[in-house]
């Protein structure tokens, strides 16, 4: 945590750096720390005799008791410190809340005022004078036991055991004790009315830093307690007795040195203990292998554990959001909470009956705010993809991603399905078409990786749309049978060609070099993968499905979690992303989005290579240094190279004509790339959700955990024990023993 102590004179008045102006949207704050004084009751509580310092740039995400203690040390507070934060105001001593742990430290953020400041009072803890009243060490008394039980006496090596004098005024002192300079005794009379320390002390009790486990013998009664190591020759011992007229137990004798071998197995280091110690790591990595967990836990704790690690993971799951089955049963309450807090959001759950109980099958979420943002500012192109979930149940996460005004991803809908197949894609696209109110698919563009069943689903539900395929996936299939850098370069030249003439020239080169490769490409319509055949209505010339791949990477860690935890992680990512992008763009100067402005600057530099020939109105012939000519029409915003037509960003030929006429190229950029369009998109904010305990309670569902879909066995993964003849392969997959029979990849 990067915080700074303001230069001050101790009264709270700065003589160096002034109070920082955090500005809108900045969550950092300042702590006004009162220290080196004390609380005095003068009819009302006041804090006198102290100093005031300001600690600036405190981060609410990193605040903790350790950081606050470091701040106090930095400003000069000494001793054992107790911290309070003010609930009523910066200097209010009447409404204070004491901080005991990190949760209290985090909670003080809720009381930051409109000036981004909060008051903290530091109190020096007073030392009990009874503990330093004298330096004599007395002999602990014998513990009286019930009749018939063996009497135990306190063993004190190096301390002379002597009985107390009859008058009770003095006690004998052990002169040779190593602890005589810090152990004291006090005399008191026993009374039946005295409050006992703990008449039923728990052997597992962690008492003043000492953990009494099976290696410690504990002897106790109403007013005394003694514990010593079980090993016969080990001198470890602690003895305490009750202070007279107080509800305090005082340590009289303590020998903290063990002289016995270490145990490698401790019964108290069980699944519960391990779960408390490693819960954060297990939550962050739910797929942590048990064998690896066992090795690390044994190495870090120098202990041997059994297979309780399985129970440890289960316990951590229950400490979090529950097991797989419990989380699937929570989905219906989760859906109601989303609908209540995010109007316009579509949440659909599809289930099937198994033994008379509903078993989860599919889930679809389209956020109302993100849907409105997509329709208000994104182009009519949707990138579709699916990725595998890594939980024990498995499944596929389907996603619909748009492209915003800055050419960045804009995810707005996703679904969890059992498998990537035609039925699941049909179900997902049906919901998507209804949410976007697509009545005529002409004018829409779909970008995909040519997944199983998706082509048929798009043809069935969006028959008039343009369907582009990712060229990278096309090339991966191409290189399986047609290898070589020359063929690769020709394929990408054909894909990037914006003019029909350039595409035909590249395909002729392919046919000249490799006829089989040419025929392979000709079987795949160029409307799916070449810019020369793309329509110009969506103002995008993308060849790759990187938008969906970026979303899959964004939610990579979430895909390993249980379903509700995963959905909540994705929701928080999207919710924070919307306002962060909006706030960043608000700071940007200029009418164009930053990425578009960079592209336009590159086009301006390239425009210097051309010469413009004007026809006297809106048309130009743009001539290159090599004699190539392009026909430009500024009024229609078209160029024969088709780059301006495809993207909506002026090409170098267009900018050359604009400079000839003295026009500004920024004025010719399409509206979909403007800063105003971007802000309209990201001004639609998502609503927040309550904690799980406050979700709407419907009827209690007993939901069977979905069964994991079996993996498809690939022919390339056949082991020695698996006969290749027993594997059913797809006729469209190329193997060593089969040939391609389908015209589509």
C-alpha positions in Angstrom: 0.0 0.0 0.0 1.5 3.3 -1.1 0.5 6.0 1.4 2.3 9.2 2.3 2.5 11.2 5.6 1.8 14.8 5.0 4.5 17.3 6.1 3.0 19.0 9.2 3.8 20.7 12.4 1.9 18.2 14.6 -1.2 20.3 15.0 -2.7 19.2 11.7 -1.6 22.3 9.8 0.4 21.4 6.7 3.5 23.4 5.9 4.7 21.2 3.0 2.5 19.2 0.5 -1.2 20.4 0.7 -4.2 18.2 0.9 -4.4 16.2 -2.3 -7.3 16.7 -4.8 -8.4 13.1 -5.4 -10.9 14.1 -8.1 -14.1 12.3 -9.1 -13.9 8.6 -9.4 -10.8 8.2 -7.2 -11.5 5.9 -4.3 -8.3 6.9 -2.3 -8.7 8.8 0.9 -6.9 10.5 3.8 -6.6 9.4 7.5 -6.6 12.2 10.1 -4.7 10.4 12.9 -4.8 11.7 16.5 -2.0 10.1 18.5 0.3 10.5 21.5 -2.6 11.7 23.7 -5.1 10.1 25.9 -8.9 10.0 26.4 -10.2 12.0 29.4 -13.8 12.1 30.7 -14.7 15.8 31.3 -18.4 15.3 31.3 -17.9 14.0 27.8 -15.0 12.1 26.4 -12.2 14.3 24.9 -8.7 13.5 23.5 -6.0 15.6 25.1 -2.3 16.2 24.8 -1.8 14.6 21.4 -0.7 15.4 17.9 -2.4 15.3 14.6 -1.0 13.9 11.4 -2.6 13.3 8.0 -1.8 10.2 5.9 -2.8 10.7 2.3 -3.4 8.3 -0.6 -4.8 5.4 1.4 -6.1 2.7 -0.8 -9.5 1.1 0.4 -8.6 -2.2 -1.3 -5.3 -2.5 0.7 -6.2 -1.1 4.1 -5.5 -3.4 7.1 -4.5 -3.3 10.7 -0.8 -3.9 9.8 -0.9 -0.8 7.5 -2.6 1.4 10.2 -0.1 0.2 12.8 2.7 1.1 10.3 1.2 4.6 9.9 1.1 5.1 13.6 4.7 4.1 13.9 5.7 6.4 11.1 4.1 9.5 12.8 5.8 8.7 16.1 3.3 6.8 18.1 5.0 4.3 20.5 4.0 1.4 22.8 1.2 -1.1 22.5 -1.5 0.8 20.6 -5.3 0.6 20.4 -7.0 2.2 17.4 -10.5 3.8 17.1 -12.1 5.3 14.1 -14.7 8.1 14.4 -18.2 7.4 13.3 -19.6 10.9 13.8 -16.9 13.1 12.2 -13.2 13.8 12.1 -12.9 15.2 15.7 -15.8 13.4 17.3 -14.7 11.4 20.4 -18.2 10.4 21.4 -18.9 8.0 18.6 -15.8 5.8 18.3 -15.5 2.2 17.1 -12.5 0.2 18.2 -10.6 -1.7 15.6 -9.7 -5.3 16.4 -9.0 -6.9 13.1 -8.8 -6.3 9.3 -12.6 -6.3 8.9 -12.8 -3.3 11.2 -10.0 -1.6 9.3 -11.9 -2.2 6.0 -15.1 -0.9 7.6 -13.7 2.5 8.4 -13.8 3.2 4.6 -17.6 3.5 5.0 -17.1 6.6 7.2 -15.0 8.6 4.8 -16.6 12.1 4.5 -17.2 14.2 1.4 -13.7 15.5 1.6 -12.3 12.0 1.4 -11.1 12.0 5.0 -11.8 9.8 8.1 -10.7 10.3 11.7 -8.6 7.7 13.6 -7.7 8.1 17.3 -4.7 6.2 18.7 -4.7 5.1 22.4 -1.7 3.8 24.2 -2.6 0.7 26.1 -1.9 0.8 29.8 0.3 -1.8 31.4 -1.2 -3.7 34.4 0.8 -2.5 37.4 0.3 -5.7 39.3 2.6 -7.4 36.7 5.5 -5.1 37.6 4.8 -4.5 41.3 7.8 -6.6 42.5 10.4 -8.9 41.1 10.1 -11.9 43.5 9.2 -15.3 42.3 7.2 -17.5 44.6 6.4 -21.1 44.6 3.1 -22.1 43.3 0.9 -23.9 45.8 0.0 -27.5 45.6 -3.2 -28.3 43.7 -5.8 -29.8 46.0 -7.4 -32.8 44.4 -10.5 -34.7 45.2 -10.3 -37.6 47.6 -8.9 -40.8 46.1 -7.1 -38.9 43.3 -3.3 -38.7 43.0 -1.9 -35.4 44.2 0.2 -33.5 41.6 2.7 -30.8 42.5 4.1 -28.1 40.3 7.6 -29.1 39.0 9.9 -26.1 38.8 13.5 -26.9 37.8 16.1 -24.6 39.3 13.6 -23.1 41.8 14.0 -24.0 45.5 10.7 -25.3 46.8 9.8 -23.8 50.2 6.5 -23.5 52.0 5.0 -20.0 52.6 5.2 -18.6 56.1 2.2 -19.2 58.3 1.4 -15.5 58.6 1.2 -15.2 54.8 3.2 -12.0 54.7 6.0 -13.4 52.6 6.8 -16.2 50.2 10.1 -17.8 49.6 12.1 -16.8 46.6 13.8 -19.1 44.1 17.2 -17.5 43.7 18.4 -19.7 40.8 15.4 -19.3 38.4 16.2 -18.1 34.9 12.9 -16.2 35.0 13.3 -14.5 38.3 13.7 -11.1 36.6 10.2 -11.3 35.0 8.0 -13.6 37.0 6.1 -12.4 40.0 3.7 -13.9 42.5 0.9 -12.2 44.5 -0.7 -13.4 47.6 -4.5 -13.8 47.9 -7.1 -15.7 49.8 -9.3 -18.2 48.2 -13.0 -17.5 48.1 -16.0 -19.5 46.9 -17.3 -16.4 45.3 -14.2 -15.9 43.1 -14.9 -16.2 39.4 -13.1 -19.3 38.1 -10.7 -19.1 35.2 -12.3 -21.9 33.3 -13.6 -24.8 35.3 -14.0 -26.8 32.1 -10.9 -25.9 30.2 -10.8 -27.2 26.7 -7.6 -29.1 26.0 -7.6 -27.5 22.5 -7.8 -24.0 24.0 -5.3 -21.6 22.6 -4.5 -19.7 25.8 -2.3 -16.7 25.8 -0.4 -18.0 22.7 0.0 -21.6 24.0 -1.8 -24.3 22.3 -2.6 -27.2 24.7 -2.7 -30.3 22.6 -2.1 -34.0 23.1 1.6 -33.3 23.8 0.7 -31.2 27.0 -0.5 -32.4 30.3 -3.0 -30.0 31.8 -3.8 -29.9 35.6 -6.3 -27.3 36.9 -8.8 -26.4 39.5 -10.9 -23.4 40.3 -8.0 -21.0 40.9 -4.9 -22.5 39.3 -3.8 -24.1 36.1 -0.6 -25.9 35.2 0.5 -27.4 31.9 3.7 -29.3 31.2 5.1 -31.3 28.3 4.1 -35.0 28.2 7.7 -36.1 27.5 9.2 -37.3 30.8 12.5 -35.5 30.6 11.3 -32.3 28.9 11.3 -29.2 31.3 8.6 -27.2 29.4 6.1 -26.0 32.0 3.7 -23.1 32.6 1.9 -22.4 35.8 -0.7 -19.6 36.5 -3.0 -18.7 39.4 -5.7 -16.2 40.0 -4.9 -12.6 41.1 -6.5 -11.6 44.4 -9.8 -9.6 43.9 -9.5 -9.7 40.1 -10.8 -11.9 37.4 -7.3 -12.3 36.1 -5.0 -15.3 35.8 -1.3 -14.4 36.3 1.5 -16.6 35.0 3.9 -17.4 37.9 6.2 -19.9 36.3 7.1 -20.5 32.7 9.8 -22.5 31.1 9.4 -22.2 27.4 12.2 -24.5 26.3 11.4 -27.9 24.8 14.0 -30.6 25.1 12.1 -33.4 23.4 11.9 -34.7 19.8 9.4 -33.0 17.5 6.2 -34.9 16.6 5.5 -35.3 12.9 1.8 -36.1 13.4 -0.3 -33.8 15.5 -4.0 -34.6 16.0 -5.0 -31.0 16.0 -3.6 -30.3 12.6 -6.7 -31.8 11.0 -9.0 -30.9 8.1 -10.5 -28.0 10.0 -7.2 -26.5 10.9 -5.9 -26.9 7.3 -9.1 -25.4 5.9 -8.7 -22.3 8.0 -5.0 -22.0 7.1 -5.3 -22.6 3.3 -8.8 -21.5 2.4 -7.7 -18.4 0.5 -5.3 -20.4 -1.7 -7.9 -23.2 -2.3 -10.6 -20.5 -3.2 -8.2 -18.9 -5.7 -7.3 -22.3 -7.2 -10.2 -24.8 -6.8 -8.4 -27.3 -9.1 -5.4 -27.5 -6.9 -4.4 -31.2 -7.1 -4.7 -33.1 -3.8 -1.2 -34.6 -4.2 0.4 -31.2 -4.7 -1.6 -29.8 -1.8 -0.4 -32.6 0.5 3.2 -32.0 -0.5 3.1 -28.2 0.0 1.2 -28.5 3.3 3.7 -31.0 4.7 6.7 -28.9 3.6 5.4 -25.6 5.0 4.2 -27.0 8.4 6.9 -29.6 8.9 4.2 -32.2 9.7 2.8 -35.4 8.2 -0.8 -35.4 7.1 -3.0 -38.2 5.9 -5.6 -38.1 3.2 -7.6 -35.5 5.2 -6.8 -33.1 2.3 -9.9 -34.3 0.5 -12.0 -33.3 3.5 -10.1 -30.0 3.6 -11.2 -29.1 0.1 -14.8 -30.1 0.9 -14.7 -28.0 4.1 -13.3 -25.0 2.2 -16.1 -25.4 -0.4 -18.7 -25.2 2.4 -17.0 -22.2 3.9 -17.3 -20.5 0.6 -20.4 -20.8 -1.6 -21.1 -24.5 -1.1 -20.5 -27.6 -3.1 -21.4 -28.1 -6.8 -24.8 -29.5 -5.9 -25.6 -26.7 -3.4 -24.6 -24.1 -6.0 -26.7 -25.5 -8.7 -29.7 -25.5 -6.3 -29.0 -21.8 -5.7 -29.3 -20.8 -9.4 -33.1 -20.2 -9.3 -32.7 -17.7 -6.4 -29.7 -16.2 -8.2 -31.8 -15.6 -11.3 -34.6 -13.9 -9.2 -32.0 -11.6 -7.6 -30.6 -10.6 -11.0 -34.1 -9.8 -12.3 -35.0 -7.7 -9.2 -31.7 -5.7 -9.3 -31.2 -5.3 -13.1 -34.4 -4.5 -14.9 -34.5 -5.5 -18.5 -32.1 -8.4 -17.9 -33.0 -11.8 -19.4 -32.2 -14.9 -17.3 -33.4 -18.3 -18.5 -32.8 -21.6 -16.9 -33.5 -24.9 -18.7 -33.7 -28.1 -16.7 -34.9 -31.6 -17.1 -36.6 -34.0 -14.7 -34.4 -36.7 -13.2 -36.2 -38.9 -10.7 -38.9 -36.3 -10.4 -36.4 -33.5 -9.5 -35.3 -30.7 -11.8 -31.7 -31.1 -13.0 -29.9 -28.1 -14.4 -29.2 -28.2 -18.1 -28.6 -24.7 -19.5 -28.5 -21.1 -18.3 -28.7 -17.9 -20.4 -28.0 -14.3 -19.2 -28.3 -11.1 -21.3 -27.7 -8.1 -19.1 -30.2 -5.3 -19.7 -27.7 -2.4 -19.3 -25.2 -4.1 -21.6 -27.8 -4.9 -24.2 -28.9 -1.2 -24.3 -25.3 -0.1 -24.6 -24.7 -2.6 -27.5 -27.8 -1.3 -29.4 -26.9 2.3 -28.7 -23.2 2.4 -29.7 -21.9 -0.9 -31.1 -21.8 -1.9 -34.8 -24.2 -4.7 -36.0 -21.5 -7.4 -35.7 -21.6 -10.2 -33.1 -18.7 -12.5 -32.3 -19.7 -15.9 -31.1 -17.5 -18.5 -29.4 -17.5 -21.2 -26.7 -14.9 -22.3 -24.1 -14.7 -25.2 -21.7 -15.5 -24.9 -18.0 -12.9 -26.5 -15.7 -15.1 -27.4 -12.7 -15.8 -31.0 -11.8 -19.1 -30.9 -13.7 -17.6 -29.3 -16.8 -19.8 -27.7 -19.5 -19.3 -25.0 -22.1 -19.5 -21.2 -21.7 -21.0 -19.6 -24.9 -20.6 -15.9 -25.3 -21.8 -13.0 -27.5 -19.4 -10.2 -27.8 -19.8 -6.9 -29.7 -17.2 -4.3 -30.8 -17.3 -0.8 -29.2 -16.4 2.5 -30.7 -12.7 2.1 -29.7 -12.5 -1.3 -31.5 -12.5 -3.1 -28.1 -14.6 -6.0 -26.9 -18.1 -5.4 -25.5 -19.5 -8.7 -24.0 -23.2 -8.5 -23.2 -24.7 -12.1 -23.2 -23.4 -15.6 -22.3 -24.8 -19.0 -21.5 -23.7 -22.2 -19.7 -24.6 -25.3 -21.7 -23.9 -29.0 -21.4 -22.1 -29.3 -24.7 -21.2 -27.4 -27.9 -23.7 -28.8 -30.4 -26.4 -27.7 -32.7 -29.2 -27.8 -30.1 -27.3 -25.7 -27.6 -26.3 -23.1 -30.2 -29.9 -23.0 -31.4 -31.1 -22.4 -27.9 -28.5 -19.6 -27.3 -29.2 -17.9 -30.6 -33.0 -18.0 -30.1 -32.6 -16.1 -26.8 -30.1 -13.7 -28.4 -32.4 -12.9 -31.4 -35.3 -12.2 -29.1 -33.3 -9.9 -26.8 -31.9 -7.9 -29.7 -35.3 -7.8 -31.4 -33.8 -9.0 -34.7 -36.7 -9.3 -37.1 -34.7 -9.0 -40.3 -31.2 -10.5 -40.2 -30.0 -8.6 -43.3 -27.5 -6.0 -42.2 -26.1 -8.2 -39.3 -22.8 -9.9 -39.3 -21.7 -13.0 -37.3 -18.1 -13.9 -36.7 -17.3 -17.4 -35.4 -14.7 -20.1 -35.4 -17.0 -22.4 -37.4 -18.0 -24.4 -34.3 -19.9 -27.6 -34.4 -23.6 -26.9 -35.0 -23.2 -23.1 -35.2 -23.3 -22.9 -39.0 -26.6 -24.7 -39.2 -28.0 -22.6 -36.3 -27.1 -19.3 -37.9 -28.5 -20.4 -41.2 -31.7 -21.4 -39.5 -32.3 -18.4 -37.3 -30.4 -15.6 -39.2 -30.7 -16.7 -42.8 -29.9 -13.2 -44.3 -26.9 -12.3 -42.2 -23.3 -12.3 -43.3 -21.3 -15.1 -41.6 -17.6 -14.7 -41.4 -15.1 -17.4 -40.3 -11.9 -16.8 -38.4 -9.1 -17.0 -40.9 -6.7 -18.3 -38.2 -8.8 -21.4 -37.7 -9.2 -21.8 -41.4 -5.4 -21.7 -41.8 -4.9 -24.3 -39.0 -7.1 -26.7 -41.0 -5.4 -25.7 -44.2 -1.9 -26.5 -43.0 -2.8 -30.0 -42.0 -2.6 -31.1 -45.6 -0.9 -28.1 -47.3 2.3 -27.1 -45.5 4.8 -24.5 -46.3 5.4 -20.7 -45.7 4.8 -19.9 -49.4 1.3 -21.3 -49.3 0.6 -19.6 -45.9 1.6 -16.2 -47.3 -0.6 -16.6 -50.3 -3.6 -17.6 -48.2 -3.2 -14.6 -46.0 -2.7 -12.3 -49.0 -6.0 -13.6 -50.4 -7.8 -13.1 -47.1 -6.4 -9.5 -46.6 -7.2 -8.4 -50.2 -9.8 -5.7 -50.3 -10.1 -5.5 -54.1 -11.4 -8.3 -56.2 -8.5 -8.0 -58.5 -6.0 -8.6 -55.7 -7.9 -11.6 -54.5 -8.0 -13.2 -57.9 -4.3 -12.5 -58.3 -3.5 -14.3 -55.0 -5.7 -17.3 -56.0 -4.0 -17.6 -59.3 -0.6 -17.7 -57.5 -2.0 -20.4 -55.3 -3.1 -22.5 -58.2 0.2 -22.1 -59.9 2.1 -23.2 -56.8 -0.2 -26.0 -55.6 -3.4 -27.1 -57.4 -4.7 -29.2 -54.4 -4.4 -26.2 -52.1 -6.2 -24.0 -54.6 -9.0 -26.5 -54.9 -9.2 -26.8 -51.1 -9.7 -23.0 -50.8 -12.2 -22.8 -53.6 -14.4 -25.3 -51.8 -14.8 -22.6 -49.1 -16.8 -19.6 -50.2 -14.7 -16.4 -50.1 -17.6 -14.5 -48.6 -16.7 -16.2 -45.3 -13.0 -15.4 -45.1 -11.8 -12.7 -47.6 -12.2 -8.9 -47.2 -12.7 -8.6 -51.0 -16.1 -10.4 -50.6 -17.2 -8.8 -47.3 -20.2 -6.5 -47.1 -19.7 -2.9 -46.0 -22.7 -2.4 -43.7 -21.1 -3.4 -40.4 -18.1 -1.1 -40.8 -15.6 -3.7 -39.7 -13.0 -5.7 -41.7 -11.9 -8.1 -38.9 -10.6 -11.5 -40.1 -10.0 -13.1 -36.7 -12.4 -13.9 -33.8 -10.0 -12.3 -31.3 -12.9 -10.5 -29.6 -14.3 -13.7 -28.3 -10.8 -15.1 -27.5 -10.2 -12.0 -25.4 -13.4 -12.5 -23.5 -12.4 -16.2 -22.9 -9.1 -15.1 -21.5 -10.7 -12.4 -19.4 -12.8 -15.1 -17.6 -10.1 -17.8 -17.5 -9.7 -17.9 -13.7 -13.5 -17.8 -13.2 -14.0 -20.9 -15.4 -12.4 -23.1 -12.7 -15.0 -22.1 -10.0 -18.3 -23.5 -9.1 -21.2 -22.2 -11.2 -22.5 -19.5 -9.0 -19.0 -18.3 -8.0 -18.1 -18.3 -11.7 -21.2 -16.3 -12.7 -20.6 -13.8 -9.9 -16.9 -13.4 -10.9 -17.9 -12.7 -14.5 -20.7 -10.3 -13.4 -18.2 -8.3 -11.2 -15.7 -8.1 -14.1 -18.3 -6.7 -16.5 -19.8 -4.3 -13.9 -16.5 -2.7 -13.0 -15.3 -2.7 -16.6 -18.3 -0.6 -17.8 -17.7 2.4 -15.5 -13.9 2.2 -15.7 -14.0 2.4 -19.5 -16.5 5.3 -19.3 -14.3 7.2 -16.8 -11.2 6.7 -18.9 -12.9 8.0 -22.0 -14.2 11.0 -20.2 -10.6 12.1 -19.6 -9.7 11.7 -23.3 -9.5 14.8 -25.4 -10.6 14.7 -29.0 -13.7 13.7 -30.8 -12.3 10.3 -32.0 -11.6 7.3 -29.7 -7.9 6.8 -29.0 -7.4 3.6 -31.1 -9.2 5.1 -34.0 -7.2 8.3 -33.8 -4.0 6.2 -34.0 -5.2 4.4 -37.1 -6.1 7.7 -38.8 -2.7 9.1 -38.0 -1.1 6.2 -39.8 -3.3 6.7 -42.8 -2.3 10.4 -42.9 1.3 9.4 -43.1 0.7 7.0 -46.0 -1.4 9.6 -47.9 1.8 11.5 -48.6 2.7 8.7 -51.2 -0.2 9.7 -53.5 -1.1 12.5 -55.9 -4.7 13.7 -56.3 -6.4 14.5 -59.7 -9.6 16.4 -59.1 -12.6 16.3 -61.5 -14.0 19.6 -60.4 -16.7 18.3 -58.0 -16.5 15.4 -55.5 -14.5 12.8 -57.5 -10.8 12.2 -57.7 -8.2 9.9 -59.3 -5.6 9.1 -56.8 -2.3 8.1 -58.4 0.4 6.2 -56.5 4.2 6.4 -57.0 4.0 3.2 -59.1 1.3 4.5 -61.4 -1.6 2.6 -59.8 -4.9 4.7 -59.8 -7.8 4.6 -57.4 -11.2 6.2 -58.0 -12.4 8.3 -55.0 -15.8 9.9 -54.3 -15.7 12.2 -51.2 -19.5 12.8 -51.3 -20.4 9.1 -51.2 -17.4 8.3 -48.9 -16.2 5.5 -51.2 -12.9 4.5 -52.6 -12.2 1.8 -55.2 -9.7 0.2 -52.7 -12.8 -0.6 -50.5 -10.9 0.1 -47.2 -12.9 3.2 -46.5 -16.1 1.4 -47.4 -15.3 -1.6 -45.2 -14.2 0.2 -42.0 -15.7 3.8 -42.1 -12.2 5.2 -41.5 -10.7 7.2 -44.5 -8.0 5.3 -46.4 -4.8 7.0 -47.5 -6.3 7.7 -51.0 -9.3 9.5 -49.4 -7.1 11.6 -47.1 -5.0 12.6 -50.1 -8.2 14.0 -51.8 -9.3 15.6 -48.5 -5.9 17.4 -48.2 -6.3 18.6 -51.8 -9.6 20.2 -50.9 -8.4 21.5 -47.6 -10.8 19.3 -45.6 -10.2 17.7 -42.2 -10.0 13.9 -42.3 -11.5 13.6 -38.8 -14.8 15.0 -40.1 -15.1 12.0 -42.5 -14.8 9.3 -39.9 -17.9 7.3 -39.3 -20.1 8.2 -36.3 -19.6 4.7 -34.8 -16.0 5.7 -33.9 -16.8 9.0 -32.1 -16.1 9.6 -28.4 -19.8 10.5 -27.9 -20.8 7.1 -29.2 -18.4 5.4 -26.8 -19.8 7.3 -23.8 -23.4 6.5 -24.8 -22.5 2.8 -24.9 -20.8 2.7 -21.5 -23.3 5.1 -19.8 -25.6 2.1 -19.2 -24.5 0.8 -15.8 -25.3 -2.6 -14.3 -27.1 -2.9 -11.0 -25.5 -4.4 -7.8 -26.6 -7.6 -6.1 -27.2 -8.5 -2.4 -25.3 -11.2 -0.5 -26.4 -14.7 -1.0 -28.2 -14.7 2.3 -30.5 -11.9 1.1 -31.4 -13.5 -2.3 -35.2 -14.2 -2.8 -36.2 -17.5 -1.2 -38.4 -19.6 -3.3 -39.3 -23.2 -2.6 -36.3 -25.2 -1.5 -35.1 -27.2 -4.5 -33.3 -30.5 -4.3 -31.4 -30.4 -7.6 -29.3 -33.4 -8.7 -25.8 -32.3 -9.8 -25.6 -32.3 -13.6 -23.6 -35.2 -15.0 -20.4 -34.3 -16.9 -20.7 -34.9 -20.6 -18.3 -37.5 -21.9 -15.3 -36.2 -23.8 -15.0 -37.1 -27.5 -12.0 -39.4 -28.0 -9.7 -38.0 -30.6 -8.0 -40.5 -32.9 -4.6 -38.9 -32.1 -5.0 -39.8 -28.4 -5.4 -43.5 -28.9 -3.3 -45.5 -26.4 -1.8 -49.0 -26.8 -4.7 -50.5 -24.9 -7.3 -48.8 -27.2 -8.0 -50.3 -30.6 -8.2 -47.7 -33.4 -10.9 -49.8 -35.1 -13.3 -49.3 -32.1 -13.2 -45.5 -32.4 -16.0 -43.8 -34.3 -14.6 -40.7 -35.9 -16.3 -37.8 -37.7 -16.2 -38.1 -41.5 -15.1 -34.5 -41.7 -11.9 -35.1 -39.6 -8.8 -36.0 -41.5 -6.8 -38.9 -40.0 -4.0 -41.1 -41.3 -6.5 -43.7 -42.4 -9.4 -41.4 -43.7 -9.9 -38.7 -46.3 -11.8 -35.5 -46.3 -15.3 -36.1 -47.7 -17.2 -32.9 -46.7 -17.0 -29.8 -48.8 -17.0 -27.6 -45.6 -14.3 -27.7 -42.9 
